[in-house]
Protein backbone atom coordinates (compact mmCIF):
# COMPACT_ATOMS: atom_id res chain seq x y z
CA UNK A 1 0.00 0.00 0.00
CA UNK A 2 1.45 3.33 -1.07
CA UNK A 3 0.94 6.41 1.18
CA UNK A 4 1.00 9.65 -0.70
CA UNK A 5 2.01 12.93 1.02
CA UNK A 6 -0.68 15.48 1.75
CA UNK A 7 0.57 18.79 0.38
CA UNK A 8 -2.72 20.62 0.89
CA UNK A 9 -2.24 21.62 4.57
CA UNK A 10 0.14 23.91 6.47
CA UNK A 11 2.88 22.76 8.76
CA UNK A 12 3.10 23.87 12.38
CA UNK A 13 6.05 26.13 11.55
CA UNK A 14 4.06 27.88 8.84
CA UNK A 15 1.12 28.44 11.20
CA UNK A 16 3.40 29.83 13.92
CA UNK A 17 5.11 32.19 11.46
CA UNK A 18 1.72 33.44 10.27
CA UNK A 19 0.67 34.10 13.87
CA UNK A 20 3.94 35.91 14.60
CA UNK A 21 3.22 38.25 11.69
CA UNK A 22 -0.50 38.75 12.31
CA UNK A 23 -0.44 39.40 16.09
CA UNK A 24 1.72 42.59 15.93
CA UNK A 25 -0.23 43.72 12.88
CA UNK A 26 -3.53 43.26 14.72
CA UNK A 27 -2.14 45.03 17.81
CA UNK A 28 -1.13 48.00 15.67
CA UNK A 29 -4.58 48.19 14.12
CA UNK A 30 -6.19 48.11 17.57
CA UNK A 31 -3.91 50.88 18.87
CA UNK A 32 -4.84 52.96 15.83
CA UNK A 33 -8.53 52.31 16.48
CA UNK A 34 -8.22 53.45 20.11
CA UNK A 35 -6.35 56.60 19.03
CA UNK A 36 -9.08 57.37 16.48
CA UNK A 37 -11.69 57.17 19.25
CA UNK A 38 -9.59 59.51 21.44
CA UNK A 39 -9.21 62.01 18.58
CA UNK A 40 -12.94 61.84 17.91
CA UNK A 41 -13.64 62.67 21.57
CA UNK A 42 -11.08 65.49 21.45
CA UNK A 43 -12.76 66.94 18.37
CA UNK A 44 -16.21 66.82 19.95
CA UNK A 45 -14.97 68.36 23.21
CA UNK A 46 -13.10 71.08 21.33
CA UNK A 47 -16.29 71.95 19.42
CA UNK A 48 -18.34 72.05 22.65
CA UNK A 49 -15.72 74.21 24.38
CA UNK A 50 -15.48 76.57 21.41
CA UNK A 51 -19.25 77.01 21.36
CA UNK A 52 -19.26 77.68 25.12
CA UNK A 53 -16.53 80.32 24.78
CA UNK A 54 -18.36 81.97 21.87
CA UNK A 55 -21.58 82.05 23.90
CA UNK A 56 -19.71 83.57 26.86
CA UNK A 57 -18.21 86.29 24.64
CA UNK A 58 -21.68 87.04 23.23
CA UNK A 59 -23.09 87.22 26.76
CA UNK A 60 -20.35 89.68 27.74
CA UNK A 61 -20.91 91.80 24.62
CA UNK A 62 -24.63 92.03 25.44
CA UNK A 63 -23.89 93.36 28.95
CA UNK A 64 -23.85 97.15 29.51
CA UNK A 65 -20.29 98.45 29.17
CA UNK A 66 -20.16 99.86 32.71
CA UNK A 67 -21.01 96.45 34.24
CA UNK A 68 -18.66 94.18 32.26
CA UNK A 69 -15.55 94.58 34.44
CA UNK A 70 -17.37 93.98 37.74
CA UNK A 71 -19.48 91.12 36.39
CA UNK A 72 -17.06 89.10 34.25
CA UNK A 73 -13.44 89.79 35.26
CA UNK A 74 -11.80 86.58 36.51
CA UNK A 75 -15.11 84.69 36.66
CA UNK A 76 -15.58 81.03 35.82
CA UNK A 77 -18.22 79.05 33.95
CA UNK A 78 -18.86 75.40 33.15
CA UNK A 79 -20.42 73.44 30.32
CA UNK A 80 -22.84 70.57 30.97
CA UNK A 81 -21.40 67.29 29.72
CA UNK A 82 -17.82 68.55 29.59
CA UNK A 83 -15.38 67.95 32.47
CA UNK A 84 -13.81 71.39 32.47
CA UNK A 85 -14.00 75.01 33.45
CA UNK A 86 -13.81 78.30 31.61
CA UNK A 87 -12.61 81.67 32.84
CA UNK A 88 -12.99 85.22 31.54
CA UNK A 89 -10.44 87.99 31.97
CA UNK A 90 -11.30 91.66 31.42
CA UNK A 91 -8.47 94.17 30.96
CA UNK A 92 -9.44 97.84 31.34
CA UNK A 93 -5.94 99.32 31.05
CA UNK A 94 -6.99 101.52 28.09
CA UNK A 95 -9.70 104.15 28.64
CA UNK A 96 -13.12 103.23 27.21
CA UNK A 97 -11.78 99.96 25.76
CA UNK A 98 -12.08 96.53 27.35
CA UNK A 99 -9.92 93.64 26.20
CA UNK A 100 -11.87 90.46 27.03
CA UNK A 101 -10.19 87.05 26.95
CA UNK A 102 -12.20 83.89 27.55
CA UNK A 103 -10.42 80.54 28.00
CA UNK A 104 -11.70 76.98 28.47
CA UNK A 105 -9.70 74.02 29.82
CA UNK A 106 -10.98 70.48 30.22
CA UNK A 107 -9.98 66.93 31.06
CA UNK A 108 -10.35 64.24 28.40
CA UNK A 109 -11.72 60.78 29.19
CA UNK A 110 -8.16 59.38 29.09
CA UNK A 111 -7.06 61.87 31.78
CA UNK A 112 -5.25 64.29 29.48
CA UNK A 113 -5.83 67.94 30.39
CA UNK A 114 -6.38 70.31 27.48
CA UNK A 115 -5.31 73.81 28.50
CA UNK A 116 -3.23 75.03 31.40
CA UNK A 117 -5.76 74.64 34.24
CA UNK A 118 -4.43 71.29 35.46
CA UNK A 119 -6.47 71.18 38.68
CA UNK A 120 -9.64 72.51 36.98
CA UNK A 121 -10.31 75.26 39.53
CA UNK A 122 -10.50 78.20 37.12
CA UNK A 123 -7.60 80.00 38.79
CA UNK A 124 -4.02 80.40 37.65
CA UNK A 125 -1.75 78.50 40.04
CA UNK A 126 2.04 78.26 40.18
CA UNK A 127 3.29 75.73 37.66
CA UNK A 128 0.25 75.93 35.40
CA UNK A 129 1.53 78.67 33.10
CA UNK A 130 3.20 76.41 30.54
CA UNK A 131 1.92 77.48 27.10
CA UNK A 132 2.70 81.20 27.32
CA UNK A 133 4.19 82.70 30.47
CA UNK A 134 1.65 85.47 31.09
CA UNK A 135 0.27 84.65 34.56
CA UNK A 136 -3.08 83.74 33.01
CA UNK A 137 -4.62 80.46 31.96
CA UNK A 138 -4.30 79.61 28.27
CA UNK A 139 -5.80 76.84 26.16
CA UNK A 140 -6.27 75.74 22.58
CA UNK A 141 -9.82 77.08 23.02
CA UNK A 142 -9.64 80.78 23.83
CA UNK A 143 -11.14 83.87 22.27
CA UNK A 144 -10.17 87.49 22.71
CA UNK A 145 -12.29 90.47 21.76
CA UNK A 146 -12.20 94.22 22.23
CA UNK A 147 -15.31 95.98 23.49
CA UNK A 148 -15.73 99.75 23.14
C-alpha positions as CSV (number, residue, x, y, z in Angstrom):
1,X,0.0,0.0,0.0
2,X,1.4,3.3,-1.1
3,X,0.9,6.4,1.2
4,X,1.0,9.6,-0.7
5,X,2.0,12.9,1.0
6,X,-0.7,15.5,1.7
7,X,0.6,18.8,0.4
8,X,-2.7,20.6,0.9
9,X,-2.2,21.6,4.6
10,X,0.1,23.9,6.5
11,X,2.9,22.8,8.8
12,X,3.1,23.9,12.4
13,X,6.0,26.1,11.6
14,X,4.1,27.9,8.8
15,X,1.1,28.4,11.2
16,X,3.4,29.8,13.9
17,X,5.1,32.2,11.5
18,X,1.7,33.4,10.3
19,X,0.7,34.1,13.9
20,X,3.9,35.9,14.6
21,X,3.2,38.2,11.7
22,X,-0.5,38.8,12.3
23,X,-0.4,39.4,16.1
24,X,1.7,42.6,15.9
25,X,-0.2,43.7,12.9
26,X,-3.5,43.3,14.7
27,X,-2.1,45.0,17.8
28,X,-1.1,48.0,15.7
29,X,-4.6,48.2,14.1
30,X,-6.2,48.1,17.6
31,X,-3.9,50.9,18.9
32,X,-4.8,53.0,15.8
33,X,-8.5,52.3,16.5
34,X,-8.2,53.5,20.1
35,X,-6.4,56.6,19.0
36,X,-9.1,57.4,16.5
37,X,-11.7,57.2,19.3
38,X,-9.6,59.5,21.4
39,X,-9.2,62.0,18.6
40,X,-12.9,61.8,17.9
41,X,-13.6,62.7,21.6
42,X,-11.1,65.5,21.4
43,X,-12.8,66.9,18.4
44,X,-16.2,66.8,20.0
45,X,-15.0,68.4,23.2
46,X,-13.1,71.1,21.3
47,X,-16.3,72.0,19.4
48,X,-18.3,72.1,22.6
49,X,-15.7,74.2,24.4
50,X,-15.5,76.6,21.4
51,X,-19.3,77.0,21.4
52,X,-19.3,77.7,25.1
53,X,-16.5,80.3,24.8
54,X,-18.4,82.0,21.9
55,X,-21.6,82.1,23.9
56,X,-19.7,83.6,26.9
57,X,-18.2,86.3,24.6
58,X,-21.7,87.0,23.2
59,X,-23.1,87.2,26.8
60,X,-20.3,89.7,27.7
61,X,-20.9,91.8,24.6
62,X,-24.6,92.0,25.4
63,X,-23.9,93.4,28.9
64,X,-23.9,97.1,29.5
65,X,-20.3,98.5,29.2
66,X,-20.2,99.9,32.7
67,X,-21.0,96.4,34.2
68,X,-18.7,94.2,32.3
69,X,-15.6,94.6,34.4
70,X,-17.4,94.0,37.7
71,X,-19.5,91.1,36.4
72,X,-17.1,89.1,34.3
73,X,-13.4,89.8,35.3
74,X,-11.8,86.6,36.5
75,X,-15.1,84.7,36.7
76,X,-15.6,81.0,35.8
77,X,-18.2,79.1,34.0
78,X,-18.9,75.4,33.2
79,X,-20.4,73.4,30.3
80,X,-22.8,70.6,31.0
81,X,-21.4,67.3,29.7
82,X,-17.8,68.5,29.6
83,X,-15.4,67.9,32.5
84,X,-13.8,71.4,32.5
85,X,-14.0,75.0,33.4
86,X,-13.8,78.3,31.6
87,X,-12.6,81.7,32.8
88,X,-13.0,85.2,31.5
89,X,-10.4,88.0,32.0
90,X,-11.3,91.7,31.4
91,X,-8.5,94.2,31.0
92,X,-9.4,97.8,31.3
93,X,-5.9,99.3,31.0
94,X,-7.0,101.5,28.1
95,X,-9.7,104.2,28.6
96,X,-13.1,103.2,27.2
97,X,-11.8,100.0,25.8
98,X,-12.1,96.5,27.3
99,X,-9.9,93.6,26.2
100,X,-11.9,90.5,27.0
101,X,-10.2,87.1,27.0
102,X,-12.2,83.9,27.6
103,X,-10.4,80.5,28.0
104,X,-11.7,77.0,28.5
105,X,-9.7,74.0,29.8
106,X,-11.0,70.5,30.2
107,X,-10.0,66.9,31.1
108,X,-10.3,64.2,28.4
109,X,-11.7,60.8,29.2
110,X,-8.2,59.4,29.1
111,X,-7.1,61.9,31.8
112,X,-5.2,64.3,29.5
113,X,-5.8,67.9,30.4
114,X,-6.4,70.3,27.5
115,X,-5.3,73.8,28.5
116,X,-3.2,75.0,31.4
117,X,-5.8,74.6,34.2
118,X,-4.4,71.3,35.5
119,X,-6.5,71.2,38.7
120,X,-9.6,72.5,37.0
121,X,-10.3,75.3,39.5
122,X,-10.5,78.2,37.1
123,X,-7.6,80.0,38.8
124,X,-4.0,80.4,37.6
125,X,-1.7,78.5,40.0
126,X,2.0,78.3,40.2
127,X,3.3,75.7,37.7
128,X,0.2,75.9,35.4
129,X,1.5,78.7,33.1
130,X,3.2,76.4,30.5
131,X,1.9,77.5,27.1
132,X,2.7,81.2,27.3
133,X,4.2,82.7,30.5
134,X,1.7,85.5,31.1
135,X,0.3,84.6,34.6
136,X,-3.1,83.7,33.0
137,X,-4.6,80.5,32.0
138,X,-4.3,79.6,28.3
139,X,-5.8,76.8,26.2
140,X,-6.3,75.7,22.6
141,X,-9.8,77.1,23.0
142,X,-9.6,80.8,23.8
143,X,-11.1,83.9,22.3
144,X,-10.2,87.5,22.7
145,X,-12.3,90.5,21.8
146,X,-12.2,94.2,22.2
147,X,-15.3,96.0,23.5
148,X,-15.7,99.7,23.1
